[in-house]
Amino acid sequence: MPTLKEAKIGQTVRVKAIGGQGAVKRRIMDMGITKGVSIYVRKVAPLGDPIELTVRGYELSLRKADAENIETE
């Protein structure tokens, strides 16, 4: 299953599922990333971490370790 970590710059993906346990999953969901939402990958930092996303009309920076828990389609 592809994850948000594997998405390329300029790509729009849809969240299929959110992995992780407890506080990690809750924090991701509190940022507005829920099942079915579209995410646009805007930029990736020069060293590859974090990635900048557009979610629900606002910009969000997310670590690749957290992006690995988000399954996309």
mmCIF file of the N, C-alpha and C atoms, coordinates in Angstrom:
data_MODEL
# 
_entry.id   MODEL 
# 
loop_
_atom_site.group_PDB 
_atom_site.id 
_atom_site.type_symbol 
_atom_site.label_atom_id 
_atom_site.label_alt_id 
_atom_site.label_comp_id 
_atom_site.label_asym_id 
_atom_site.label_entity_id 
_atom_site.label_seq_id 
_atom_site.pdbx_PDB_ins_code 
_atom_site.Cartn_x 
_atom_site.Cartn_y 
_atom_site.Cartn_z 
_atom_site.occupancy 
_atom_site.B_iso_or_equiv 
_atom_site.pdbx_formal_charge 
_atom_site.auth_seq_id 
_atom_site.auth_comp_id 
_atom_site.auth_asym_id 
_atom_site.auth_atom_id 
_atom_site.pdbx_PDB_model_num 
ATOM 1   N N  . MET A 1 1  ? 0.844   -1.179 0.000  1.00 0.00 ? 1  MET A N  1 
ATOM 2   C CA . MET A 1 1  ? 0.000   0.000  0.000  1.00 0.00 ? 1  MET A CA 1 
ATOM 3   C C  . MET A 1 1  ? 0.893   1.247  0.000  1.00 0.00 ? 1  MET A C  1 
ATOM 4   N N  . PRO A 1 2  ? 0.709   2.161  -0.944 1.00 0.00 ? 2  PRO A N  1 
ATOM 5   C CA . PRO A 1 2  ? 1.525   3.388  -0.947 1.00 0.00 ? 2  PRO A CA 1 
ATOM 6   C C  . PRO A 1 2  ? 1.178   4.288  0.237  1.00 0.00 ? 2  PRO A C  1 
ATOM 7   N N  . THR A 1 3  ? 2.183   5.012  0.711  1.00 0.00 ? 3  THR A N  1 
ATOM 8   C CA . THR A 1 3  ? 1.979   5.922  1.836  1.00 0.00 ? 3  THR A CA 1 
ATOM 9   C C  . THR A 1 3  ? 2.224   7.358  1.389  1.00 0.00 ? 3  THR A C  1 
ATOM 10  N N  . LEU A 1 4  ? 1.865   8.301  2.223  1.00 0.00 ? 4  LEU A N  1 
ATOM 11  C CA . LEU A 1 4  ? 2.075   9.716  1.930  1.00 0.00 ? 4  LEU A CA 1 
ATOM 12  C C  . LEU A 1 4  ? 3.563   10.030 1.802  1.00 0.00 ? 4  LEU A C  1 
ATOM 13  N N  . LYS A 1 5  ? 4.394   9.285  2.494  1.00 0.00 ? 5  LYS A N  1 
ATOM 14  C CA . LYS A 1 5  ? 5.845   9.482  2.425  1.00 0.00 ? 5  LYS A CA 1 
ATOM 15  C C  . LYS A 1 5  ? 6.356   9.279  1.003  1.00 0.00 ? 5  LYS A C  1 
ATOM 16  N N  . GLU A 1 6  ? 5.721   8.412  0.238  1.00 0.00 ? 6  GLU A N  1 
ATOM 17  C CA . GLU A 1 6  ? 6.161   8.067  -1.117 1.00 0.00 ? 6  GLU A CA 1 
ATOM 18  C C  . GLU A 1 6  ? 5.591   9.000  -2.189 1.00 0.00 ? 6  GLU A C  1 
ATOM 19  N N  . ALA A 1 7  ? 4.687   9.890  -1.824 1.00 0.00 ? 7  ALA A N  1 
ATOM 20  C CA . ALA A 1 7  ? 4.076   10.805 -2.795 1.00 0.00 ? 7  ALA A CA 1 
ATOM 21  C C  . ALA A 1 7  ? 5.108   11.807 -3.299 1.00 0.00 ? 7  ALA A C  1 
ATOM 22  N N  . LYS A 1 8  ? 4.995   12.181 -4.565 1.00 0.00 ? 8  LYS A N  1 
ATOM 23  C CA . LYS A 1 8  ? 5.938   13.107 -5.201 1.00 0.00 ? 8  LYS A CA 1 
ATOM 24  C C  . LYS A 1 8  ? 5.414   14.538 -5.140 1.00 0.00 ? 8  LYS A C  1 
ATOM 25  N N  . ILE A 1 9  ? 6.327   15.500 -5.321 1.00 0.00 ? 9  ILE A N  1 
ATOM 26  C CA . ILE A 1 9  ? 5.959   16.914 -5.340 1.00 0.00 ? 9  ILE A CA 1 
ATOM 27  C C  . ILE A 1 9  ? 4.981   17.170 -6.475 1.00 0.00 ? 9  ILE A C  1 
ATOM 28  N N  . GLY A 1 10 ? 3.915   17.913 -6.200 1.00 0.00 ? 10 GLY A N  1 
ATOM 29  C CA . GLY A 1 10 ? 2.906   18.234 -7.203 1.00 0.00 ? 10 GLY A CA 1 
ATOM 30  C C  . GLY A 1 10 ? 1.812   17.191 -7.333 1.00 0.00 ? 10 GLY A C  1 
ATOM 31  N N  . GLN A 1 11 ? 1.887   16.127 -6.596 1.00 0.00 ? 11 GLN A N  1 
ATOM 32  C CA . GLN A 1 11 ? 0.907   15.046 -6.667 1.00 0.00 ? 11 GLN A CA 1 
ATOM 33  C C  . GLN A 1 11 ? -0.207  15.275 -5.647 1.00 0.00 ? 11 GLN A C  1 
ATOM 34  N N  . THR A 1 12 ? -1.426  14.946 -6.038 1.00 0.00 ? 12 THR A N  1 
ATOM 35  C CA . THR A 1 12 ? -2.561  14.988 -5.123 1.00 0.00 ? 12 THR A CA 1 
ATOM 36  C C  . THR A 1 12 ? -2.973  13.549 -4.833 1.00 0.00 ? 12 THR A C  1 
ATOM 37  N N  . VAL A 1 13 ? -3.079  13.223 -3.556 1.00 0.00 ? 13 VAL A N  1 
ATOM 38  C CA . VAL A 1 13 ? -3.450  11.872 -3.139 1.00 0.00 ? 13 VAL A CA 1 
ATOM 39  C C  . VAL A 1 13 ? -4.662  11.940 -2.220 1.00 0.00 ? 13 VAL A C  1 
ATOM 40  N N  . ARG A 1 14 ? -5.337  10.818 -2.079 1.00 0.00 ? 14 ARG A N  1 
ATOM 41  C CA . ARG A 1 14 ? -6.488  10.724 -1.180 1.00 0.00 ? 14 ARG A CA 1 
ATOM 42  C C  . ARG A 1 14 ? -6.142  9.731  -0.073 1.00 0.00 ? 14 ARG A C  1 
ATOM 43  N N  . VAL A 1 15 ? -6.478  10.096 1.156  1.00 0.00 ? 15 VAL A N  1 
ATOM 44  C CA . VAL A 1 15 ? -6.174  9.248  2.312  1.00 0.00 ? 15 VAL A CA 1 
ATOM 45  C C  . VAL A 1 15 ? -7.100  8.041  2.302  1.00 0.00 ? 15 VAL A C  1 
ATOM 46  N N  . LYS A 1 16 ? -6.504  6.865  2.389  1.00 0.00 ? 16 LYS A N  1 
ATOM 47  C CA . LYS A 1 16 ? -7.276  5.635  2.431  1.00 0.00 ? 16 LYS A CA 1 
ATOM 48  C C  . LYS A 1 16 ? -7.413  5.125  3.866  1.00 0.00 ? 16 LYS A C  1 
ATOM 49  N N  . ALA A 1 17 ? -6.334  5.232  4.651  1.00 0.00 ? 17 ALA A N  1 
ATOM 50  C CA . ALA A 1 17 ? -6.362  4.778  6.042  1.00 0.00 ? 17 ALA A CA 1 
ATOM 51  C C  . ALA A 1 17 ? -5.241  5.465  6.812  1.00 0.00 ? 17 ALA A C  1 
ATOM 52  N N  . ILE A 1 18 ? -5.407  5.544  8.123  1.00 0.00 ? 18 ILE A N  1 
ATOM 53  C CA . ILE A 1 18 ? -4.385  6.115  8.993  1.00 0.00 ? 18 ILE A CA 1 
ATOM 54  C C  . ILE A 1 18 ? -3.942  5.038  9.962  1.00 0.00 ? 18 ILE A C  1 
ATOM 55  N N  . GLY A 1 19 ? -2.636  4.772  9.953  1.00 0.00 ? 19 GLY A N  1 
ATOM 56  C CA . GLY A 1 19 ? -2.062  3.786  10.859 1.00 0.00 ? 19 GLY A CA 1 
ATOM 57  C C  . GLY A 1 19 ? -1.588  4.458  12.126 1.00 0.00 ? 19 GLY A C  1 
ATOM 58  N N  . GLY A 1 20 ? -0.747  3.771  12.853 1.00 0.00 ? 20 GLY A N  1 
ATOM 59  C CA . GLY A 1 20 ? -0.221  4.340  14.094 1.00 0.00 ? 20 GLY A CA 1 
ATOM 60  C C  . GLY A 1 20 ? -1.113  3.981  15.262 1.00 0.00 ? 20 GLY A C  1 
ATOM 61  N N  . GLN A 1 21 ? -0.622  4.294  16.434 1.00 0.00 ? 21 GLN A N  1 
ATOM 62  C CA . GLN A 1 21 ? -1.350  3.963  17.657 1.00 0.00 ? 21 GLN A CA 1 
ATOM 63  C C  . GLN A 1 21 ? -1.512  5.183  18.541 1.00 0.00 ? 21 GLN A C  1 
ATOM 64  N N  . GLY A 1 22 ? -2.577  5.236  19.271 1.00 0.00 ? 22 GLY A N  1 
ATOM 65  C CA . GLY A 1 22 ? -2.798  6.221  20.323 1.00 0.00 ? 22 GLY A CA 1 
ATOM 66  C C  . GLY A 1 22 ? -2.576  7.671  19.934 1.00 0.00 ? 22 GLY A C  1 
ATOM 67  N N  . ALA A 1 23 ? -1.618  8.317  20.611 1.00 0.00 ? 23 ALA A N  1 
ATOM 68  C CA . ALA A 1 23 ? -1.386  9.748  20.463 1.00 0.00 ? 23 ALA A CA 1 
ATOM 69  C C  . ALA A 1 23 ? -0.938  10.129 19.058 1.00 0.00 ? 23 ALA A C  1 
ATOM 70  N N  . VAL A 1 24 ? -0.166  9.273  18.402 1.00 0.00 ? 24 VAL A N  1 
ATOM 71  C CA . VAL A 1 24 ? 0.309   9.567  17.042 1.00 0.00 ? 24 VAL A CA 1 
ATOM 72  C C  . VAL A 1 24 ? -0.869  9.668  16.081 1.00 0.00 ? 24 VAL A C  1 
ATOM 73  N N  . LYS A 1 25 ? -1.748  8.687  16.128 1.00 0.00 ? 25 LYS A N  1 
ATOM 74  C CA . LYS A 1 25 ? -2.927  8.681  15.257 1.00 0.00 ? 25 LYS A CA 1 
ATOM 75  C C  . LYS A 1 25 ? -3.845  9.864  15.573 1.00 0.00 ? 25 LYS A C  1 
ATOM 76  N N  . ARG A 1 26 ? -4.051  10.147 16.835 1.00 0.00 ? 26 ARG A N  1 
ATOM 77  C CA . ARG A 1 26 ? -4.915  11.259 17.261 1.00 0.00 ? 26 ARG A CA 1 
ATOM 78  C C  . ARG A 1 26 ? -4.357  12.593 16.769 1.00 0.00 ? 26 ARG A C  1 
ATOM 79  N N  . ARG A 1 27 ? -3.027  12.782 16.861 1.00 0.00 ? 27 ARG A N  1 
ATOM 80  C CA . ARG A 1 27 ? -2.398  14.030 16.423 1.00 0.00 ? 27 ARG A CA 1 
ATOM 81  C C  . ARG A 1 27 ? -2.559  14.223 14.921 1.00 0.00 ? 27 ARG A C  1 
ATOM 82  N N  . ILE A 1 28 ? -2.390  13.159 14.146 1.00 0.00 ? 28 ILE A N  1 
ATOM 83  C CA . ILE A 1 28 ? -2.568  13.237 12.693 1.00 0.00 ? 28 ILE A CA 1 
ATOM 84  C C  . ILE A 1 28 ? -4.007  13.628 12.366 1.00 0.00 ? 28 ILE A C  1 
ATOM 85  N N  . MET A 1 29 ? -4.963  13.019 13.037 1.00 0.00 ? 29 MET A N  1 
ATOM 86  C CA . MET A 1 29 ? -6.369  13.324 12.787 1.00 0.00 ? 29 MET A CA 1 
ATOM 87  C C  . MET A 1 29 ? -6.725  14.741 13.238 1.00 0.00 ? 29 MET A C  1 
ATOM 88  N N  . ASP A 1 30 ? -6.123  15.217 14.313 1.00 0.00 ? 30 ASP A N  1 
ATOM 89  C CA . ASP A 1 30 ? -6.368  16.583 14.788 1.00 0.00 ? 30 ASP A CA 1 
ATOM 90  C C  . ASP A 1 30 ? -5.874  17.636 13.803 1.00 0.00 ? 30 ASP A C  1 
ATOM 91  N N  . MET A 1 31 ? -4.890  17.284 12.977 1.00 0.00 ? 31 MET A N  1 
ATOM 92  C CA . MET A 1 31 ? -4.373  18.199 11.961 1.00 0.00 ? 31 MET A CA 1 
ATOM 93  C C  . MET A 1 31 ? -5.286  18.277 10.736 1.00 0.00 ? 31 MET A C  1 
ATOM 94  N N  . GLY A 1 32 ? -6.359  17.494 10.714 1.00 0.00 ? 32 GLY A N  1 
ATOM 95  C CA . GLY A 1 32 ? -7.303  17.536 9.601  1.00 0.00 ? 32 GLY A CA 1 
ATOM 96  C C  . GLY A 1 32 ? -7.109  16.431 8.590  1.00 0.00 ? 32 GLY A C  1 
ATOM 97  N N  . ILE A 1 33 ? -6.183  15.527 8.844  1.00 0.00 ? 33 ILE A N  1 
ATOM 98  C CA . ILE A 1 33 ? -5.945  14.414 7.931  1.00 0.00 ? 33 ILE A CA 1 
ATOM 99  C C  . ILE A 1 33 ? -6.815  13.250 8.385  1.00 0.00 ? 33 ILE A C  1 
ATOM 100 N N  . THR A 1 34 ? -7.899  13.032 7.663  1.00 0.00 ? 34 THR A N  1 
ATOM 101 C CA . THR A 1 34 ? -8.828  11.952 7.970  1.00 0.00 ? 34 THR A CA 1 
ATOM 102 C C  . THR A 1 34 ? -9.081  11.143 6.713  1.00 0.00 ? 34 THR A C  1 
ATOM 103 N N  . LYS A 1 35 ? -9.711  10.002 6.864  1.00 0.00 ? 35 LYS A N  1 
ATOM 104 C CA . LYS A 1 35 ? -9.993  9.126  5.738  1.00 0.00 ? 35 LYS A CA 1 
ATOM 105 C C  . LYS A 1 35 ? -10.820 9.857  4.677  1.00 0.00 ? 35 LYS A C  1 
ATOM 106 N N  . GLY A 1 36 ? -10.378 9.766  3.416  1.00 0.00 ? 36 GLY A N  1 
ATOM 107 C CA . GLY A 1 36 ? -11.112 10.344 2.305  1.00 0.00 ? 36 GLY A CA 1 
ATOM 108 C C  . GLY A 1 36 ? -10.695 11.753 1.916  1.00 0.00 ? 36 GLY A C  1 
ATOM 109 N N  . VAL A 1 37 ? -9.883  12.435 2.735  1.00 0.00 ? 37 VAL A N  1 
ATOM 110 C CA . VAL A 1 37 ? -9.478  13.809 2.435  1.00 0.00 ? 37 VAL A CA 1 
ATOM 111 C C  . VAL A 1 37 ? -8.381  13.819 1.360  1.00 0.00 ? 37 VAL A C  1 
ATOM 112 N N  . SER A 1 38 ? -8.397  14.849 0.507  1.00 0.00 ? 38 SER A N  1 
ATOM 113 C CA . SER A 1 38 ? -7.367  15.010 -0.519 1.00 0.00 ? 38 SER A CA 1 
ATOM 114 C C  . SER A 1 38 ? -6.207  15.809 0.039  1.00 0.00 ? 38 SER A C  1 
ATOM 115 N N  . ILE A 1 39 ? -4.988  15.389 -0.301 1.00 0.00 ? 39 ILE A N  1 
ATOM 116 C CA . ILE A 1 39 ? -3.775  16.059 0.156  1.00 0.00 ? 39 ILE A CA 1 
ATOM 117 C C  . ILE A 1 39 ? -2.911  16.359 -1.066 1.00 0.00 ? 39 ILE A C  1 
ATOM 118 N N  . TYR A 1 40 ? -2.485  17.620 -1.188 1.00 0.00 ? 40 TYR A N  1 
ATOM 119 C CA . TYR A 1 40 ? -1.592  18.044 -2.261 1.00 0.00 ? 40 TYR A CA 1 
ATOM 120 C C  . TYR A 1 40 ? -0.191  18.222 -1.689 1.00 0.00 ? 40 TYR A C  1 
ATOM 121 N N  . VAL A 1 41 ? 0.800   17.574 -2.301 1.00 0.00 ? 41 VAL A N  1 
ATOM 122 C CA . VAL A 1 41 ? 2.189   17.671 -1.842 1.00 0.00 ? 41 VAL A CA 1 
ATOM 123 C C  . VAL A 1 41 ? 2.811   18.899 -2.491 1.00 0.00 ? 41 VAL A C  1 
ATOM 124 N N  . ARG A 1 42 ? 3.088   19.946 -1.690 1.00 0.00 ? 42 ARG A N  1 
ATOM 125 C CA . ARG A 1 42 ? 3.619   21.213 -2.201 1.00 0.00 ? 42 ARG A CA 1 
ATOM 126 C C  . ARG A 1 42 ? 5.125   21.203 -2.344 1.00 0.00 ? 42 ARG A C  1 
ATOM 127 N N  . LYS A 1 43 ? 5.832   20.873 -1.286 1.00 0.00 ? 43 LYS A N  1 
ATOM 128 C CA . LYS A 1 43 ? 7.291   20.937 -1.275 1.00 0.00 ? 43 LYS A CA 1 
ATOM 129 C C  . LYS A 1 43 ? 7.863   19.862 -0.367 1.00 0.00 ? 43 LYS A C  1 
ATOM 130 N N  . VAL A 1 44 ? 9.158   19.616 -0.564 1.00 0.00 ? 44 VAL A N  1 
ATOM 131 C CA . VAL A 1 44 ? 9.910   18.757 0.346  1.00 0.00 ? 44 VAL A CA 1 
ATOM 132 C C  . VAL A 1 44 ? 11.143  19.546 0.757  1.00 0.00 ? 44 VAL A C  1 
ATOM 133 N N  . ALA A 1 45 ? 11.474  19.540 2.032  1.00 0.00 ? 45 ALA A N  1 
ATOM 134 C CA . ALA A 1 45 ? 12.635  20.274 2.533  1.00 0.00 ? 45 ALA A CA 1 
ATOM 135 C C  . ALA A 1 45 ? 13.910  19.770 1.850  1.00 0.00 ? 45 ALA A C  1 
ATOM 136 N N  . PRO A 1 46 ? 14.953  20.598 1.789  1.00 0.00 ? 46 PRO A N  1 
ATOM 137 C CA . PRO A 1 46 ? 16.192  20.221 1.098  1.00 0.00 ? 46 PRO A CA 1 
ATOM 138 C C  . PRO A 1 46 ? 16.782  18.884 1.547  1.00 0.00 ? 46 PRO A C  1 
ATOM 139 N N  . LEU A 1 47 ? 16.711  18.577 2.815  1.00 0.00 ? 47 LEU A N  1 
ATOM 140 C CA . LEU A 1 47 ? 17.238  17.291 3.284  1.00 0.00 ? 47 LEU A CA 1 
ATOM 141 C C  . LEU A 1 47 ? 16.167  16.202 3.309  1.00 0.00 ? 47 LEU A C  1 
ATOM 142 N N  . GLY A 1 48 ? 14.979  16.505 2.771  1.00 0.00 ? 48 GLY A N  1 
ATOM 143 C CA . GLY A 1 48 ? 13.929  15.499 2.638  1.00 0.00 ? 48 GLY A CA 1 
ATOM 144 C C  . GLY A 1 48 ? 12.928  15.430 3.770  1.00 0.00 ? 48 GLY A C  1 
ATOM 145 N N  . ASP A 1 49 ? 13.143  16.169 4.840  1.00 0.00 ? 49 ASP A N  1 
ATOM 146 C CA . ASP A 1 49 ? 12.222  16.090 5.966  1.00 0.00 ? 49 ASP A CA 1 
ATOM 147 C C  . ASP A 1 49 ? 12.103  17.466 6.602  1.00 0.00 ? 49 ASP A C  1 
ATOM 148 N N  . PRO A 1 50 ? 10.983  18.059 6.793  1.00 0.00 ? 50 PRO A N  1 
ATOM 149 C CA . PRO A 1 50 ? 9.606   17.572 6.593  1.00 0.00 ? 50 PRO A CA 1 
ATOM 150 C C  . PRO A 1 50 ? 9.107   17.827 5.173  1.00 0.00 ? 50 PRO A C  1 
ATOM 151 N N  . ILE A 1 51 ? 7.867   17.401 4.939  1.00 0.00 ? 51 ILE A N  1 
ATOM 152 C CA . ILE A 1 51 ? 7.208   17.680 3.666  1.00 0.00 ? 51 ILE A CA 1 
ATOM 153 C C  . ILE A 1 51 ? 6.094   18.693 3.922  1.00 0.00 ? 51 ILE A C  1 
ATOM 154 N N  . GLU A 1 52 ? 5.856   19.569 2.948  1.00 0.00 ? 52 GLU A N  1 
ATOM 155 C CA . GLU A 1 52 ? 4.809   20.589 3.088  1.00 0.00 ? 52 GLU A CA 1 
ATOM 156 C C  . GLU A 1 52 ? 3.617   20.167 2.256  1.00 0.00 ? 52 GLU A C  1 
ATOM 157 N N  . LEU A 1 53 ? 2.453   20.182 2.877  1.00 0.00 ? 53 LEU A N  1 
ATOM 158 C CA . LEU A 1 53 ? 1.220   19.702 2.263  1.00 0.00 ? 53 LEU A CA 1 
ATOM 159 C C  . LEU A 1 53 ? 0.155   20.785 2.282  1.00 0.00 ? 53 LEU A C  1 
ATOM 160 N N  . THR A 1 54 ? -0.822  20.653 1.399  1.00 0.00 ? 54 THR A N  1 
ATOM 161 C CA . THR A 1 54 ? -2.028  21.465 1.475  1.00 0.00 ? 54 THR A CA 1 
ATOM 162 C C  . THR A 1 54 ? -3.169  20.510 1.804  1.00 0.00 ? 54 THR A C  1 
ATOM 163 N N  . VAL A 1 55 ? -3.804  20.753 2.945  1.00 0.00 ? 55 VAL A N  1 
ATOM 164 C CA . VAL A 1 55 ? -4.897  19.909 3.427  1.00 0.00 ? 55 VAL A CA 1 
ATOM 165 C C  . VAL A 1 55 ? -6.062  20.813 3.798  1.00 0.00 ? 55 VAL A C  1 
ATOM 166 N N  . ARG A 1 56 ? -7.220  20.583 3.216  1.00 0.00 ? 56 ARG A N  1 
ATOM 167 C CA . ARG A 1 56 ? -8.432  21.353 3.547  1.00 0.00 ? 56 ARG A CA 1 
ATOM 168 C C  . ARG A 1 56 ? -8.221  22.863 3.444  1.00 0.00 ? 56 ARG A C  1 
ATOM 169 N N  . GLY A 1 57 ? -7.401  23.292 2.484  1.00 0.00 ? 57 GLY A N  1 
ATOM 170 C CA . GLY A 1 57 ? -7.211  24.716 2.237  1.00 0.00 ? 57 GLY A CA 1 
ATOM 171 C C  . GLY A 1 57 ? -6.141  25.400 3.077  1.00 0.00 ? 57 GLY A C  1 
ATOM 172 N N  . TYR A 1 58 ? -5.385  24.668 3.868  1.00 0.00 ? 58 TYR A N  1 
ATOM 173 C CA . TYR A 1 58 ? -4.300  25.280 4.625  1.00 0.00 ? 58 TYR A CA 1 
ATOM 174 C C  . TYR A 1 58 ? -3.016  24.476 4.449  1.00 0.00 ? 58 TYR A C  1 
ATOM 175 N N  . GLU A 1 59 ? -1.866  25.143 4.701  1.00 0.00 ? 59 GLU A N  1 
ATOM 176 C CA . GLU A 1 59 ? -0.575  24.489 4.564  1.00 0.00 ? 59 GLU A CA 1 
ATOM 177 C C  . GLU A 1 59 ? -0.199  23.791 5.862  1.00 0.00 ? 59 GLU A C  1 
ATOM 178 N N  . LEU A 1 60 ? 0.431   22.639 5.724  1.00 0.00 ? 60 LEU A N  1 
ATOM 179 C CA . LEU A 1 60 ? 0.794   21.824 6.866  1.00 0.00 ? 60 LEU A CA 1 
ATOM 180 C C  . LEU A 1 60 ? 2.153   21.197 6.601  1.00 0.00 ? 60 LEU A C  1 
ATOM 181 N N  . SER A 1 61 ? 3.044   21.234 7.573  1.00 0.00 ? 61 SER A N  1 
ATOM 182 C CA . SER A 1 61 ? 4.324   20.542 7.475  1.00 0.00 ? 61 SER A CA 1 
ATOM 183 C C  . SER A 1 61 ? 4.228   19.279 8.313  1.00 0.00 ? 61 SER A C  1 
ATOM 184 N N  . LEU A 1 62 ? 4.709   18.185 7.744  1.00 0.00 ? 62 LEU A N  1 
ATOM 185 C CA . LEU A 1 62 ? 4.580   16.888 8.399  1.00 0.00 ? 62 LEU A CA 1 
ATOM 186 C C  . LEU A 1 62 ? 5.891   16.124 8.267  1.00 0.00 ? 62 LEU A C  1 
ATOM 187 N N  . ARG A 1 63 ? 6.335   15.521 9.355  1.00 0.00 ? 63 ARG A N  1 
ATOM 188 C CA . ARG A 1 63 ? 7.556   14.709 9.309  1.00 0.00 ? 63 ARG A CA 1 
ATOM 189 C C  . ARG A 1 63 ? 7.299   13.443 8.499  1.00 0.00 ? 63 ARG A C  1 
ATOM 190 N N  . LYS A 1 64 ? 8.340   12.952 7.854  1.00 0.00 ? 64 LYS A N  1 
ATOM 191 C CA . LYS A 1 64 ? 8.194   11.736 7.056  1.00 0.00 ? 64 LYS A CA 1 
ATOM 192 C C  . LYS A 1 64 ? 7.841   10.526 7.923  1.00 0.00 ? 64 LYS A C  1 
ATOM 193 N N  . ALA A 1 65 ? 8.291   10.525 9.170  1.00 0.00 ? 65 ALA A N  1 
ATOM 194 C CA . ALA A 1 65 ? 7.948   9.431  10.076 1.00 0.00 ? 65 ALA A CA 1 
ATOM 195 C C  . ALA A 1 65 ? 6.441   9.373  10.300 1.00 0.00 ? 65 ALA A C  1 
ATOM 196 N N  . ASP A 1 66 ? 5.787   10.526 10.365 1.00 0.00 ? 66 ASP A N  1 
ATOM 197 C CA . ASP A 1 66 ? 4.333   10.560 10.516 1.00 0.00 ? 66 ASP A CA 1 
ATOM 198 C C  . ASP A 1 66 ? 3.653   10.265 9.194  1.00 0.00 ? 66 ASP A C  1 
ATOM 199 N N  . ALA A 1 67 ? 4.218   10.751 8.082  1.00 0.00 ? 67 ALA A N  1 
ATOM 200 C CA . ALA A 1 67 ? 3.647   10.519 6.754  1.00 0.00 ? 67 ALA A CA 1 
ATOM 201 C C  . ALA A 1 67 ? 3.636   9.038  6.393  1.00 0.00 ? 67 ALA A C  1 
ATOM 202 N N  . GLU A 1 68 ? 4.535   8.299  6.989  1.00 0.00 ? 68 GLU A N  1 
ATOM 203 C CA . GLU A 1 68 ? 4.619   6.851  6.740  1.00 0.00 ? 68 GLU A CA 1 
ATOM 204 C C  . GLU A 1 68 ? 3.391   6.110  7.284  1.00 0.00 ? 68 GLU A C  1 
ATOM 205 N N  . ASN A 1 69 ? 2.690   6.707  8.237  1.00 0.00 ? 69 ASN A N  1 
ATOM 206 C CA . ASN A 1 69 ? 1.500   6.082  8.840  1.00 0.00 ? 69 ASN A CA 1 
ATOM 207 C C  . ASN A 1 69 ? 0.231   6.352  8.042  1.00 0.00 ? 69 ASN A C  1 
ATOM 208 N N  . ILE A 1 70 ? 0.315   7.146  6.974  1.00 0.00 ? 70 ILE A N  1 
ATOM 209 C CA . ILE A 1 70 ? -0.877  7.528  6.219  1.00 0.00 ? 70 ILE A CA 1 
ATOM 210 C C  . ILE A 1 70 ? -0.891  6.800  4.883  1.00 0.00 ? 70 ILE A C  1 
ATOM 211 N N  . GLU A 1 71 ? -1.823  5.858  4.722  1.00 0.00 ? 71 GLU A N  1 
ATOM 212 C CA . GLU A 1 71 ? -1.962  5.094  3.473  1.00 0.00 ? 71 GLU A CA 1 
ATOM 213 C C  . GLU A 1 71 ? -2.787  5.908  2.486  1.00 0.00 ? 71 GLU A C  1 
ATOM 214 N N  . THR A 1 72 ? -2.348  5.915  1.220  1.00 0.00 ? 72 THR A N  1 
ATOM 215 C CA . THR A 1 72 ? -3.003  6.726  0.202  1.00 0.00 ? 72 THR A CA 1 
ATOM 216 C C  . THR A 1 72 ? -3.405  5.884  -0.999 1.00 0.00 ? 72 THR A C  1 
ATOM 217 N N  . GLU A 1 73 ? -4.193  6.514  -1.869 1.00 0.00 ? 73 GLU A N  1 
ATOM 218 C CA . GLU A 1 73 ? -4.561  5.879  -3.146 1.00 0.00 ? 73 GLU A CA 1 
ATOM 219 C C  . GLU A 1 73 ? -4.470  6.888  -4.251 1.00 0.00 ? 73 GLU A C  1 
# 
